[in-house]
Amino acid sequence: IVNKLNFYHFETFEFPQSFGVIFTALCILSLINFMNMIDGKNGIMGFYSISLFLYFIFKGFEFYFISLMISGIILFLIFNLRNKTYLGDGGTYLIAFVLSIFLIKGHNINKTLWVEEILILLLIPLLDMIRLIFERLVRGQHPFKGDFNHLHHLLANITSKDSHILVIMIIFMIAPLVTYIIINTFIFALVTYTLIYFILIIILKNFIKAKN
């Protein structure tokens, strides 16, 4: 249960035990939801989860268990990239749940993950989920109703090759973390990639509008 938020740049924020249960459940459900949202093209969810698991190893988490997870995902990707098998909701939910447990454990127990790090790790999928929910609410739709406005769907309008979309998505999703590691400045990475994300969305939508 997350009862306090440990920040690197700010004061620790604590809240009551009863709210901690609700907050923890919301965090896990949110992670599962936006991980499911990015699983729209072969390979995206697999490669992104591997990058997160590798960062957990870098932070000193359970090497053997994480190595087993990575090996399983690599084996899956061999077939997934050939359209032979798919994660589906079950696979996505399982991987997302395991990731959420490691994130909570790293923050609560190991004290190796600050809130800022977690935000940077999940920044692009989180921004995509927030944007989609807001746009759906504005259109009067259910906030969790599926559509084709995800970032990878918008990218599909400028390139027909799934391999190009996969490369762009993976680079874009891990870029904030790489930037954060190199310059060790949370605010810069957060603001920079948030702006890049929304500028990219505007450009893609204008391109699609002009194309149609």
C-alpha positions in Angstrom: 0.0 0.0 0.0 1.3 3.4 -1.0 0.8 5.7 2.1 3.3 8.3 1.2 5.0 9.8 -1.9 8.7 10.0 -1.8 10.0 12.8 -4.0 13.6 13.5 -4.8 13.1 17.2 -5.5 10.3 17.9 -3.1 9.1 17.1 0.4 7.6 13.7 1.2 3.8 13.7 1.0 1.9 11.4 3.4 -1.8 10.6 3.5 -4.1 8.4 5.6 -4.0 4.6 5.5 -7.6 4.5 4.2 -6.8 6.8 1.3 -3.6 4.8 0.6 -5.6 1.7 -0.3 -7.8 3.6 -2.8 -4.7 5.5 -4.2 -2.8 2.2 -4.7 -5.7 0.5 -6.4 -6.1 3.5 -8.7 -2.4 3.5 -9.6 -2.4 -0.2 -10.5 -5.7 0.1 -12.5 -4.3 3.2 -14.3 -1.1 1.4 -15.2 -3.0 -1.6 -16.5 -5.3 0.6 -18.5 -2.6 2.7 -20.3 -0.5 -0.4 -20.9 -3.5 -2.0 -22.6 -3.9 1.2 -24.6 -0.4 1.0 -26.1 -0.8 -2.6 -27.1 -2.3 -1.7 -30.5 0.7 -2.7 -32.7 2.8 -5.8 -32.6 5.9 -5.4 -30.4 5.2 -2.1 -28.7 4.1 -3.5 -25.4 6.8 -6.2 -25.5 9.8 -3.9 -26.1 8.5 -1.2 -23.8 8.1 -3.7 -20.9 11.6 -5.1 -21.5 13.0 -1.5 -21.3 11.2 -1.1 -17.9 12.4 -4.4 -16.6 16.0 -3.6 -17.7 15.8 -0.4 -15.7 14.6 -2.4 -12.7 17.7 -4.6 -13.0 19.8 -1.4 -13.2 18.2 -0.2 -10.0 19.2 -3.5 -8.3 15.8 -5.4 -8.3 15.4 -9.2 -8.4 17.8 -10.2 -11.2 16.7 -13.8 -11.7 13.0 -13.2 -11.7 13.2 -10.2 -14.0 15.6 -12.1 -16.3 12.9 -14.8 -16.5 10.2 -12.3 -17.4 12.5 -10.7 -20.1 13.3 -14.1 -21.6 9.6 -15.0 -21.8 8.7 -11.6 -23.5 11.6 -12.1 -26.0 10.3 -15.5 -26.8 6.8 -14.1 -27.3 8.2 -11.2 -29.5 9.7 -13.7 -31.9 6.2 -14.9 -32.8 4.4 -11.7 -32.2 6.5 -9.8 -34.8 5.6 -12.5 -37.3 1.8 -12.2 -36.5 1.8 -15.7 -35.0 0.6 -14.7 -31.5 -0.7 -11.8 -29.5 -0.7 -10.7 -25.9 -4.4 -10.0 -25.7 -5.9 -8.6 -22.5 -4.6 -11.5 -20.4 -1.0 -11.0 -21.3 -1.2 -7.2 -21.1 -2.8 -7.3 -17.7 -0.3 -9.8 -16.3 2.7 -7.9 -17.4 1.2 -4.5 -16.3 0.4 -6.0 -12.9 3.9 -7.3 -12.4 5.3 -3.9 -13.4 3.0 -2.2 -11.0 4.2 -4.4 -8.1 7.9 -3.7 -8.9 7.1 0.1 -9.1 5.4 0.0 -5.7 8.1 -2.2 -4.2 10.8 0.0 -5.5 9.1 3.1 -4.1 7.9 1.7 -0.8 10.4 -1.0 0.3 13.7 -0.7 -1.6 13.5 3.2 -1.7 15.2 3.1 -5.0 12.4 4.7 -7.1 11.4 8.3 -6.5 8.0 9.6 -7.7 9.8 11.6 -10.4 11.5 8.5 -11.8 8.2 6.6 -12.0 6.6 9.6 -13.8 9.5 9.7 -16.3 9.3 5.9 -16.8 5.6 6.0 -17.7 5.4 9.5 -19.1 4.4 9.0 -22.8 1.8 6.2 -22.2 0.4 8.2 -19.3 0.1 11.4 -21.4 -1.6 9.4 -24.2 -4.1 8.0 -21.7 -4.9 11.4 -20.2 -5.3 13.0 -23.6 -7.6 10.2 -24.9 -9.8 10.3 -21.8 -10.1 14.1 -22.0 -10.9 14.0 -25.7 -13.5 11.3 -25.3 -15.2 13.2 -22.4 -15.3 16.4 -24.6 -17.0 14.4 -27.4 -19.5 13.0 -24.9 -18.1 9.5 -25.1 -17.3 6.9 -22.4 -13.7 7.7 -21.2 -12.6 4.1 -21.7 -14.3 3.4 -25.0 -11.8 2.1 -27.5 -11.0 4.2 -30.6 -8.2 4.8 -33.2 -6.8 8.0 -31.8 -3.9 6.5 -29.9 -0.4 7.8 -30.7 0.4 4.6 -32.7 -2.8 4.9 -34.6 -2.0 8.5 -35.6 1.5 7.5 -36.6 -0.1 4.9 -38.9 -1.4 7.7 -41.1 2.1 8.9 -42.0 3.7 5.4 -42.5 2.2 2.1 -43.5 5.0 0.0 -42.1 4.4 -1.4 -38.6 8.2 -1.6 -38.1 8.5 2.2 -38.5 5.7 2.8 -36.0 7.3 0.3 -33.6 10.7 2.0 -33.7 9.3 5.5 -33.4 7.1 4.5 -30.4 9.9 2.7 -28.5 12.4 5.5 -29.0 9.9 8.1 -28.0 8.7 6.2 -24.9 12.3 5.5 -23.5 13.7 8.9 -24.5 12.5 10.7 -21.4 14.2 8.1 -19.2 17.4 8.3 -21.1 17.4 12.1 -20.9 16.7 12.0 -17.2 19.6 9.5 -16.6 22.0 11.7 -18.6 21.2 15.1 -17.2 19.6 14.1 -13.9 17.0 16.9 -14.2 13.4 15.8 -13.7 11.7 19.1 -14.6 13.6 19.4 -17.8 12.8 15.9 -19.0 9.1 16.2 -17.9 8.4 19.6 -19.5 10.5 18.9 -22.7 8.8 15.6 -23.5 5.3 16.7 -22.5 5.7 19.6 -25.0 7.2 17.3 -27.7 4.3 14.9 -27.2 1.5 17.5 -27.6 3.3 19.2 -30.5 3.6 15.8 -32.2 -0.1 15.1 -31.7 -1.0 18.5 -33.2 1.2 17.9 -36.2 -0.2 14.4 -36.8 -3.8 15.6 -36.5 -3.2 18.5 -38.9 -1.5 16.1 -41.3 -4.5 13.7 -41.1 -7.0 16.6 -41.6 -5.1 17.9 -44.6 -4.8 14.4 -46.0 -8.6 13.8 -45.8 
